[in-house]
């Protein structure tokens, strides 16, 4: 949808310039929020779905 397209365009430059700038704790915290609010039924670990770039 249009919102996703705009969000992608806004975030791509950030990750393109610093691809290792992923904050796993923030992803984990957001996952906990979504679980607590019934948005997701299982809590995945951020390290399992974020790539490791060396």
N, C-alpha and C positions, 0 to 999 in steps of 0.2 A: 504494500500500500504506500501511499504518498509519504506518510510520516516516517516509515522505515527507510525509504529512499533518502529523505532529507537527513535522517539521523546518521545513516551510513556515510553520506557526503561530509557531514560534520566531524565524524570520528576518524575517518580514514587517514587524514593528514597527521593526526596525533600518533596513531600507531605506525604509520609508515615512517615517520621520522625517528621514533623510539619504539621499535617492536617489542623490546624486552621490558617495557614500562607497565606491564600488567601487575596490578596489586592484588595478589591472591587473597589476602585477608578481606579486602573489600568485596571481592566476588563471593567469598564464603559467607560474609555477613549478610549480603543481599540474598543469598540462597536461604539462609536461616529465616530472614524476613518473609520470603515467599512461602516457605514451609509453614511458618507460624500463622500465616494468613490464608492458608488453604489454596494457594495458587499452584503449588506443586505438591506431589504426594511423597516424593523421596528427595533426600538432600544429597546431591552430588558434590564431591570435593572439587574445588576449583582447579586443583592440579591435574585432575583427570580430564578436563575439557579445554584447558588452555595449553597451547603449545609451549615447549621449552626451546628457546632460541639461544644458541651459543655463538 
